[in-house]
């Protein structure tokens, strides 16, 4: 089969953002440029105003707004729906809710081409998880209202799409539970990692010095500072950890609305000196950051899969996480990391301390983790599976 034309849609320009969705788009499309002519359409955010070509893939800006979600999402969907008749492709792929108006617009123009809807975290599941929090702020309640509305749009798009792709068995179960999509048209294609990029460094001490760290043990978190990522649980666990390991440094990579709240909690607990907030780290610096850590911690209370889990394991770092969502598919409990009951700060602290106290166990889990992801979760594997999805859709 010759090259086909693939149009990909995502509100945030993936070449300028480094979330899980954006990483997946960048990593898979550059690996498929010999099989497809690919154009990625995304919102005019982070200064993205002019078309660009990167690794053989075309990136086209479509007006959104640079304001906060969901305004940017609404404007972007409105823009691409208006342009539907001028966007020519053999396969259309929309990520999350970055194309809910496009499918209807294509139908209105008489364009009957395959439409692939890729769902990462199931929004209806995220909405239900958030509802369990009885202590939501006014801002949280507003955000959850929009989450509920967007979940309905995600459901409608999934039901009308030619095929649906999701990232884990857990996400498939939630799609079935909340959206009742025909299981026959859903394909599981997990996210991946580049094990040549994320790998263990020989001189950890030198890497630590690069970030102003000494010989203290380091626990790393990478992710957005949002309620779903569960950072307040890590703060509570830290209270117990520093009683045994006083010099432990908790490295926090990422930005988000919880930053100031977390800083206040740390100050009240006299833990400010044990935490280092690095903000958003450039993608090319992330491998070095992972190599600063003795342990990687992900206290998320809801997670479809978690690319950071794959990056940590590829870097030969043992992982501690709550046993939620698709996390138990992305690591091997007891072999490449430790899973604990959701919300249990005592068990979270105990698991981290178990690894901090046992270098041999950390090294064994790290080696097993790197082998596990290299065999099951690379971007090459992900790209090949997505190519199969596109060919299947074209043949339908």
C-alpha positions as CSV (number, residue, x, y, z in Angstrom):
1,X,0.0,0.0,0.0
2,X,1.3,3.5,-0.9
3,X,1.3,6.5,1.3
4,X,-2.0,7.7,2.6
5,X,-2.9,11.2,3.9
6,X,-3.4,11.5,7.7
7,X,-4.8,14.6,9.4
8,X,-4.3,14.7,13.2
9,X,-6.1,17.2,15.4
10,X,-5.2,18.4,18.9
11,X,-6.0,21.7,20.7
12,X,-2.4,22.2,22.0
13,X,0.5,22.3,19.4
14,X,2.4,19.1,20.2
15,X,5.7,20.6,19.2
16,X,5.4,23.3,21.9
17,X,3.7,21.3,24.7
18,X,5.0,18.1,26.4
19,X,2.0,16.5,27.9
20,X,1.2,12.8,27.3
21,X,-1.1,13.5,24.3
22,X,1.5,15.8,22.7
23,X,4.3,13.4,23.2
24,X,2.3,10.6,21.6
25,X,1.5,12.7,18.5
26,X,5.2,13.8,18.1
27,X,6.7,10.4,18.6
28,X,4.3,8.4,16.5
29,X,3.9,10.8,13.5
30,X,7.7,11.2,13.0
31,X,8.0,7.4,12.9
32,X,5.2,7.1,10.2
33,X,6.4,9.7,7.8
34,X,7.5,7.1,5.3
35,X,4.1,5.5,5.4
36,X,1.9,8.6,5.4
37,X,1.8,12.2,4.5
38,X,0.9,13.7,7.8
39,X,-0.5,17.1,8.8
40,X,-1.1,18.0,12.4
41,X,-3.7,20.7,13.1
42,X,-3.6,22.5,16.4
43,X,-4.6,25.7,18.2
44,X,-2.8,29.0,18.1
45,X,-1.2,28.6,21.5
46,X,2.3,29.3,22.9
47,X,3.1,31.5,20.0
48,X,2.2,29.0,17.3
49,X,1.2,31.3,14.4
50,X,3.0,30.0,11.3
51,X,2.9,26.5,9.6
52,X,6.0,24.4,10.3
53,X,7.6,21.1,9.2
54,X,9.3,19.0,11.8
55,X,10.8,15.5,11.1
56,X,8.8,15.4,7.8
57,X,5.5,16.2,9.5
58,X,3.5,19.4,8.7
59,X,2.1,21.4,11.6
60,X,-0.7,23.9,10.8
61,X,-2.1,26.5,13.2
62,X,-5.9,26.8,13.5
63,X,-7.3,29.7,15.5
64,X,-8.1,28.9,19.1
65,X,-7.1,31.3,21.9
66,X,-4.3,31.2,24.3
67,X,-6.6,31.4,27.3
68,X,-7.3,28.7,29.7
69,X,-9.1,25.4,29.0
70,X,-11.9,24.9,27.9
71,X,-12.1,28.2,26.0
72,X,-9.1,27.3,23.9
73,X,-10.7,23.9,23.1
74,X,-14.0,25.5,22.1
75,X,-12.4,28.0,19.8
76,X,-10.2,25.3,18.2
77,X,-13.1,23.0,17.5
78,X,-15.0,25.9,16.0
79,X,-12.1,26.7,13.7
80,X,-11.5,23.2,12.4
81,X,-15.2,22.6,11.9
82,X,-15.3,25.7,9.7
83,X,-12.3,24.5,7.7
84,X,-13.6,20.9,7.3
85,X,-14.3,21.2,3.6
86,X,-10.7,22.4,2.9
87,X,-8.9,19.8,5.0
88,X,-8.3,16.9,2.6
89,X,-7.2,13.5,4.1
90,X,-7.7,9.8,3.7
91,X,-7.9,9.3,7.5
92,X,-8.8,11.9,10.2
93,X,-7.7,11.4,13.8
94,X,-8.8,13.5,16.7
95,X,-7.3,13.3,20.2
96,X,-9.5,13.5,23.3
97,X,-12.1,16.3,22.7
98,X,-10.0,18.1,20.1
99,X,-12.4,17.3,17.2
100,X,-15.9,16.9,18.5
101,X,-17.4,19.3,15.9
102,X,-15.3,18.0,13.0
103,X,-17.0,14.7,12.3
104,X,-20.4,16.4,11.9
105,X,-18.8,19.1,9.7
106,X,-17.2,16.4,7.5
107,X,-20.6,14.7,7.1
108,X,-22.2,18.0,6.2
109,X,-19.7,18.4,3.4
110,X,-20.3,14.9,2.2
111,X,-16.9,13.7,3.2
112,X,-17.1,10.0,4.1
113,X,-13.6,9.1,5.2
114,X,-12.4,7.1,8.2
115,X,-12.4,9.0,11.5
116,X,-10.3,7.7,14.4
117,X,-11.0,9.0,17.9
118,X,-8.1,8.5,20.3
119,X,-9.2,8.7,23.9
120,X,-6.4,9.0,26.6
121,X,-7.9,9.4,30.0
122,X,-11.7,8.8,29.8
123,X,-13.3,12.2,30.8
124,X,-16.4,10.6,32.3
125,X,-14.2,8.6,34.6
126,X,-12.2,11.7,35.6
127,X,-15.4,13.5,36.3
128,X,-16.7,10.7,38.6
129,X,-13.4,10.5,40.4
130,X,-13.5,14.3,41.0
131,X,-17.0,14.0,42.4
132,X,-15.8,11.8,45.2
133,X,-13.8,14.8,46.6
134,X,-16.1,16.4,49.1
135,X,-13.7,19.3,49.7
136,X,-13.7,20.8,46.2
137,X,-13.0,24.5,45.9
138,X,-15.3,26.7,43.8
139,X,-12.7,26.6,41.0
140,X,-12.7,22.8,41.2
141,X,-16.5,22.7,41.0
142,X,-16.4,24.9,37.9
143,X,-13.7,22.8,36.3
144,X,-15.7,19.6,37.0
145,X,-18.9,21.1,35.4
146,X,-17.0,21.6,32.2
147,X,-15.5,18.2,32.5
148,X,-19.0,16.7,32.6
149,X,-20.0,18.7,29.5
150,X,-16.9,17.6,27.6
151,X,-17.4,14.0,28.6
152,X,-20.7,14.1,26.8
153,X,-19.0,15.4,23.7
154,X,-16.3,12.7,24.0
155,X,-19.0,10.1,24.2
156,X,-20.8,11.4,21.1
157,X,-17.6,11.5,19.1
158,X,-16.6,8.0,20.2
159,X,-20.0,6.5,19.2
160,X,-19.9,8.1,15.8
161,X,-16.2,7.5,14.9
162,X,-15.1,4.8,12.6
163,X,-12.8,3.4,15.2
164,X,-11.7,4.3,18.7
165,X,-8.2,4.0,20.1
166,X,-7.4,4.0,23.8
167,X,-4.3,3.5,25.9
168,X,-5.1,0.7,28.4
169,X,-7.4,-2.1,29.4
170,X,-8.6,0.1,32.2
171,X,-9.6,2.9,29.8
172,X,-11.4,0.4,27.6
173,X,-13.4,-0.8,30.6
174,X,-14.4,2.8,31.4
175,X,-15.3,3.5,27.7
176,X,-17.6,0.5,27.9
177,X,-19.0,1.6,31.3
178,X,-19.7,5.3,30.6
179,X,-20.0,5.5,26.8
180,X,-21.3,2.1,25.7
181,X,-19.3,2.1,22.5
182,X,-19.3,-1.0,20.5
183,X,-16.2,-2.9,21.8
184,X,-15.5,-4.3,18.3
185,X,-14.4,-0.9,17.1
186,X,-12.1,-0.1,20.0
187,X,-8.3,-0.9,19.8
188,X,-5.9,-0.6,22.7
189,X,-2.6,1.1,21.7
190,X,-0.5,1.9,24.8
191,X,1.8,4.9,25.0
192,X,5.5,4.4,24.8
193,X,8.9,5.7,25.6
194,X,12.2,6.0,23.7
195,X,14.7,3.8,25.7
196,X,17.6,5.3,23.8
197,X,16.7,8.7,25.1
198,X,15.5,7.7,28.6
199,X,18.3,5.5,30.0
200,X,20.5,5.3,33.1
201,X,23.5,7.6,33.3
202,X,26.8,6.2,34.6
203,X,27.6,9.1,36.9
204,X,24.6,10.0,39.0
205,X,26.6,12.2,41.4
206,X,27.6,14.4,38.5
207,X,24.0,14.7,37.3
208,X,22.9,15.7,40.8
209,X,25.5,18.4,41.0
210,X,24.1,19.8,37.7
211,X,20.8,20.5,39.5
212,X,22.4,21.8,42.7
213,X,21.9,18.6,44.6
214,X,24.3,16.7,46.8
215,X,24.4,13.1,48.0
216,X,20.9,13.3,49.6
217,X,18.4,10.7,48.5
218,X,16.0,12.0,45.9
219,X,12.3,11.2,45.3
220,X,11.1,12.5,41.9
221,X,7.6,13.5,40.7
222,X,6.9,14.5,37.1
223,X,3.5,15.8,36.1
224,X,1.0,18.6,36.2
225,X,0.2,20.2,39.6
226,X,-3.5,19.4,39.4
227,X,-5.8,17.5,41.9
228,X,-5.8,14.3,39.9
229,X,-2.0,13.8,40.3
230,X,-2.4,13.5,44.1
231,X,0.6,15.6,45.2
232,X,-1.0,16.5,48.6
233,X,-0.6,12.7,49.4
234,X,3.1,12.9,48.7
235,X,3.4,15.9,51.0
236,X,1.7,13.9,53.8
237,X,3.9,10.9,53.1
238,X,7.0,13.2,53.2
239,X,6.2,14.0,56.9
240,X,6.8,10.4,57.8
241,X,9.7,9.9,55.4
242,X,11.8,12.8,56.7
243,X,11.6,11.5,60.3
244,X,13.7,8.5,59.1
245,X,15.5,10.1,56.2
246,X,15.9,13.7,57.2
247,X,18.0,14.8,54.1
248,X,15.5,13.3,51.6
249,X,14.9,15.8,48.7
250,X,11.6,15.7,46.8
251,X,12.0,17.0,43.3
252,X,8.8,18.2,41.7
253,X,8.8,18.8,37.9
254,X,5.7,20.5,36.4
255,X,3.4,23.4,36.8
256,X,-0.2,23.8,37.6
257,X,-2.9,25.5,39.8
258,X,-2.0,23.6,43.0
259,X,1.5,25.1,43.2
260,X,0.8,27.8,45.8
261,X,-1.4,25.5,47.8
262,X,1.4,23.0,48.0
263,X,3.9,25.6,49.0
264,X,1.6,26.7,51.9
265,X,1.2,23.1,53.0
266,X,5.0,22.6,53.0
267,X,5.7,25.7,54.9
268,X,3.1,24.8,57.6
269,X,4.7,21.3,57.9
270,X,8.2,22.8,58.0
271,X,9.1,20.8,54.9
272,X,10.0,23.6,52.4
273,X,13.7,22.7,52.6
274,X,13.0,19.2,51.5
275,X,11.1,20.1,48.4
276,X,12.5,21.5,45.2
277,X,10.1,22.8,42.5
278,X,11.8,22.8,39.1
279,X,8.7,24.0,37.1
280,X,8.4,22.8,33.5
281,X,11.7,21.2,32.4
282,X,12.7,21.2,28.8
283,X,12.2,17.9,27.1
284,X,15.9,17.4,26.4
285,X,16.7,17.9,30.1
286,X,14.1,15.3,31.4
287,X,16.4,12.2,31.0
288,X,19.0,13.9,33.3
289,X,16.2,14.8,35.9
290,X,15.1,11.2,36.1
291,X,18.8,10.2,36.7
292,X,18.8,12.4,39.9
293,X,16.3,10.2,41.6
294,X,16.6,7.1,43.7
295,X,12.8,6.6,43.6
296,X,10.1,7.8,41.3
297,X,6.7,8.5,42.9
298,X,3.4,9.0,41.2
299,X,0.5,9.5,43.7
300,X,-2.2,10.0,41.1
301,X,-5.7,9.1,42.1
302,X,-6.8,8.5,38.5
303,X,-4.5,7.6,35.6
304,X,-5.2,6.1,32.2
305,X,-1.6,4.8,31.9
306,X,1.1,7.3,32.7
307,X,3.9,8.0,30.3
308,X,6.1,9.2,33.2
309,X,6.0,5.7,34.6
310,X,7.5,4.4,31.4
311,X,10.1,7.1,31.3
312,X,11.1,6.4,34.9
313,X,11.4,2.7,34.3
314,X,13.4,3.2,31.1
315,X,15.7,5.3,33.2
316,X,16.1,2.3,35.5
317,X,14.3,3.9,38.4
318,X,12.0,1.9,40.7
319,X,8.5,3.3,40.9
320,X,6.0,3.8,43.8
321,X,2.4,4.6,42.9
322,X,-1.2,4.2,44.0
323,X,-2.8,1.2,42.4
324,X,-5.3,3.1,40.3
325,X,-6.5,3.1,36.7
326,X,-4.1,1.7,34.1
327,X,-1.0,2.1,36.4
328,X,-0.9,-1.6,37.1
329,X,-0.6,-2.3,33.4
330,X,2.4,0.1,33.1
331,X,4.6,-1.5,35.8
332,X,5.0,-4.9,37.4
333,X,4.1,-4.7,41.1
334,X,6.9,-6.1,43.3
335,X,9.3,-6.4,40.3
336,X,9.7,-3.0,38.7
337,X,8.0,-1.0,41.4
338,X,5.6,-1.0,44.3
339,X,1.8,-0.3,44.2
340,X,-0.1,0.8,47.3
341,X,-3.7,1.4,48.2
342,X,-5.1,4.6,46.8
343,X,-5.0,7.4,49.3
344,X,-2.9,5.6,51.9
345,X,-0.1,8.1,52.8
346,X,1.3,5.7,55.4
347,X,1.7,2.9,52.8
348,X,3.0,5.4,50.2
349,X,5.7,6.5,52.7
350,X,6.6,2.9,53.7
351,X,7.0,1.9,50.1
352,X,9.3,4.8,49.4
353,X,11.3,4.2,52.5
354,X,11.7,0.5,51.7
355,X,13.4,1.5,48.4
356,X,15.4,4.2,49.9
357,X,16.8,1.8,52.5
358,X,17.8,-1.0,50.0
359,X,20.2,0.0,47.1
360,X,20.3,-3.6,45.8
361,X,16.5,-3.8,45.5
362,X,16.4,-0.4,43.8
363,X,19.0,-1.6,41.2
364,X,17.3,-4.9,40.6
365,X,13.9,-3.2,40.1
366,X,15.5,-0.6,37.9
367,X,17.1,-3.1,35.6
368,X,13.8,-5.2,35.5
369,X,11.8,-2.0,34.7
370,X,14.1,-1.0,31.9
371,X,13.8,-4.4,30.3
372,X,10.0,-4.5,30.8
373,X,9.3,-1.2,29.0
374,X,11.9,-1.9,26.2
375,X,10.0,-5.1,25.4
376,X,6.5,-3.8,25.7
377,X,6.2,0.0,25.6
378,X,8.3,1.8,23.0
379,X,7.2,4.5,20.6
380,X,8.2,2.2,17.7
381,X,5.7,-0.4,19.0
382,X,3.0,2.3,19.5
383,X,3.6,3.7,16.0
384,X,3.3,0.3,14.3
385,X,0.1,-0.5,16.1
386,X,-1.3,2.9,15.1
387,X,-0.4,2.2,11.5
388,X,-2.3,-1.0,11.7
389,X,-5.3,1.0,13.0
390,X,-5.2,3.4,10.1
391,X,-4.9,0.6,7.5
392,X,-7.8,-1.2,9.2
393,X,-9.9,1.9,9.1
394,X,-9.0,2.5,5.4
395,X,-10.1,-1.1,4.6
396,X,-13.4,-0.9,6.4
